[in-house]
């Protein structure tokens, strides 16, 4: 079976930590003659139906550094954007490239691409999950607190969106404790919560940010209105007015707490400038770590694919 990466739940704990360990190795080797090129001679398609900065840059640069050729496809400029079935796109991509990264809206579109592809498919972001971001986030946490994530308390402040879902799923795989503070109308999906708890996740959902922040080692948030939710911006500003991560919020967290944000950020809305630009912020390390973790992920996935091909 071809291995895909649509959610962090597609990995075992052992596989996750192996990828994070490899990311550190690749980071240390970057720019040296010893940096490996395990994907030499291969090609990876990066398909965008949503706008992107970090995802596009980190994947294009990372694929190149692994020795492969990145092929970026903007959906509106392809037949996929004109209504070609995803199933046909999956079959076509499988004949041309060795892996496909897909950044889209509905998670069902990713699942359809993976179901009909014979190459690994990576979730570059969907409305339900953003797993490549969580790989970078967990790498950043380990750089601050050590390789084990056991006992780490993460406070998610804001919308129960795809990033919140990814934190919830990751808590089940990685073993850290998570408390999400969300307004009642913007809670995470109950099925995502139930599935993670069934896998042993320590996840709590509260409405008061103070209850999540108390003693947190990691404080993280996201924009209040994500791509596709612009029409709800005013309503969401009212709903999340008490959910800003500012200096007063960070005081409630542990003294050595770090702040994370997947970016782009809106200073003065979900986070104050004093926090995101302050000494506790790790957002630029976090952004850089997208490059290293995605390189490790692609190497791992394509190694798995090669092993499957040998058996076949």
Residue pairs with C-beta under 8 A, 6 or more apart in sequence:
1 308
2 117
2 118
2 119
2 120
2 305
2 308
3 10
3 120
3 301
3 304
3 305
3 308
4 10
4 114
4 117
4 120
4 121
4 122
4 301
5 11
5 120
5 121
5 122
5 123
5 131
5 132
5 297
5 301
6 107
6 110
6 111
6 114
6 121
6 122
6 123
6 126
6 129
6 131
7 123
7 129
7 131
7 166
7 169
8 16
8 129
8 131
8 134
8 135
8 166
8 169
8 170
8 173
8 174
9 169
9 172
9 173
9 195
9 196
9 199
10 131
11 19
11 173
12 173
13 173
13 174
13 175
15 300
16 138
16 173
16 174
17 147
17 174
18 300
19 135
19 293
19 296
19 297
19 300
20 135
20 138
20 139
20 142
20 293
20 296
21 147
22 296
22 299
22 300
23 135
23 139
23 289
23 292
23 293
23 295
23 296
24 139
24 292
25 296
26 35
26 36
26 292
26 295
26 296
26 299
27 289
27 292
29 35
29 36
30 65
30 292
35 65
36 66
36 67
36 299
37 65
37 66
37 67
38 66
38 67
38 299
38 302
38 303
39 63
39 66
39 67
39 68
39 98
39 298
39 299
39 302
40 66
40 67
40 68
41 67
41 68
42 67
42 68
42 69
42 97
42 98
42 99
42 302
43 68
43 69
43 70
43 71
43 96
43 97
43 98
44 59
44 63
44 68
44 69
44 70
44 71
44 97
44 98
44 99
44 100
44 101
44 298
45 71
45 72
45 73
45 93
45 96
45 97
45 99
45 100
45 101
46 55
46 56
46 59
46 60
46 63
46 70
46 71
46 72
46 73
46 100
46 101
46 103
46 124
47 73
47 75
47 78
47 80
47 89
47 93
47 100
47 101
47 102
47 103
47 104
48 55
48 56
48 72
48 73
48 74
48 75
48 103
48 124
49 75
49 80
49 81
49 102
49 103
49 104
49 105
49 109
50 103
50 104
50 105
50 125
50 227
51 227
52 103
52 124
52 125
53 264
54 263
54 287
54 290
55 101
55 103
55 124
55 125
55 132
55 290
56 72
58 290
58 291
58 294
59 70
59 101
59 124
59 294
60 70
60 72
61 291
62 291
62 292
62 294
62 295
62 298
63 69
63 70
63 298
64 70
65 295
66 295
66 298
66 299
68 98
68 298
71 96
71 97
73 80
74 81
75 81
78 84
79 89
80 86
80 89
86 109
86 112
86 113
86 116
87 112
87 115
87 116
89 113
90 100
90 112
90 113
90 114
90 115
90 116
90 117
90 121
91 116
91 117
93 100
93 117
93 119
94 117
94 118
94 119
97 119
98 119
98 120
98 302
98 305
99 119
99 120
99 121
99 122
99 298
99 301
99 302
99 305
100 113
100 117
100 119
100 120
100 121
100 122
101 121
101 122
101 124
102 109
102 110
102 113
102 121
102 122
102 123
102 124
103 124
103 125
103 126
104 110
104 124
104 125
104 126
105 126
105 127
105 228
106 126
106 127
106 128
107 123
107 126
107 127
107 128
107 129
109 126
110 121
110 123
110 126
113 121
114 121
119 305
120 301
120 302
120 304
120 305
122 132
122 297
122 298
122 301
123 129
123 130
123 131
123 132
124 132
125 132
125 133
125 162
126 162
127 162
127 228
128 162
128 165
128 189
128 192
129 162
129 165
129 166
129 169
130 162
130 163
130 166
130 262
131 166
131 169
131 170
132 290
132 293
132 294
132 297
133 163
133 166
133 262
133 290
134 166
134 167
134 169
134 170
135 289
135 290
135 293
135 294
135 296
135 297
136 286
136 287
136 289
136 290
136 292
136 293
136 294
137 167
137 170
137 220
137 260
137 262
137 286
137 289
138 149
138 170
138 174
139 289
139 292
139 293
140 258
140 260
140 282
140 285
140 286
140 289
141 149
141 152
141 154
141 176
141 217
141 218
141 258
141 260
142 149
143 282
143 285
143 289
144 256
144 258
144 282
145 152
145 217
149 174
149 175
149 176
150 175
150 176
151 176
151 177
152 176
152 177
152 217
152 218
153 176
153 177
153 178
153 179
153 215
153 216
153 217
153 218
153 254
154 167
154 171
154 176
154 177
154 178
154 179
154 216
154 217
154 218
154 219
154 220
155 179
155 181
155 209
155 212
155 213
155 216
155 218
155 219
155 220
155 253
156 163
156 164
156 167
156 178
156 179
156 180
156 181
156 182
156 212
156 220
156 221
157 181
157 209
157 212
157 213
157 219
157 220
157 221
157 243
157 245
157 249
157 270
158 164
158 181
158 182
158 186
158 221
158 222
158 224
158 240
158 243
158 270
159 182
159 186
159 222
159 224
159 226
159 236
159 240
160 180
160 182
160 186
160 187
160 188
160 189
160 205
161 186
161 222
161 226
162 226
163 220
163 222
163 262
164 180
164 182
164 188
164 222
165 188
165 189
165 192
167 178
167 180
167 220
168 178
168 180
168 188
168 192
168 193
168 196
168 201
168 203
169 192
169 195
169 196
169 201
170 176
171 177
171 178
171 196
171 201
171 202
171 203
172 195
172 196
172 197
172 199
172 200
172 201
172 203
173 199
176 202
177 202
177 203
178 201
178 202
178 203
178 204
179 203
179 204
179 205
179 206
179 211
179 212
179 216
180 187
180 188
180 203
180 204
180 205
180 206
180 212
181 205
181 206
181 207
181 208
181 209
181 211
181 212
181 213
181 243
182 188
182 205
182 206
182 207
183 207
183 239
183 240
183 243
184 207
185 239
186 236
186 239
186 240
187 205
188 205
193 203
193 205
196 203
197 203
204 212
206 212
209 242
209 243
209 249
210 252
213 219
213 249
213 250
213 252
213 253
214 252
214 253
215 253
215 254
216 252
216 253
216 254
216 257
217 253
217 254
217 256
217 257
217 258
218 257
218 258
218 259
218 260
219 245
219 249
219 250
219 253
219 257
219 258
219 259
219 260
220 259
220 260
220 261
221 243
221 245
221 261
221 270
221 271
222 261
222 262
222 270
223 264
223 265
223 266
223 269
223 270
224 233
224 236
224 237
224 239
224 240
224 243
224 266
224 269
224 270
225 232
225 233
225 236
229 236
237 269
240 269
240 270
243 270
244 269
244 270
244 271
244 272
245 259
245 270
245 271
245 272
245 275
246 271
246 272
246 274
246 275
247 272
247 274
247 275
247 278
249 275
250 257
250 259
250 275
250 280
257 280
258 280
258 281
258 282
259 271
259 275
259 276
259 278
259 280
259 281
259 282
259 283
260 282
260 283
260 286
261 270
261 271
261 276
261 281
261 283
261 286
262 286
263 283
263 287
265 271
265 276
265 283
267 273
267 276
267 277
275 281
276 283
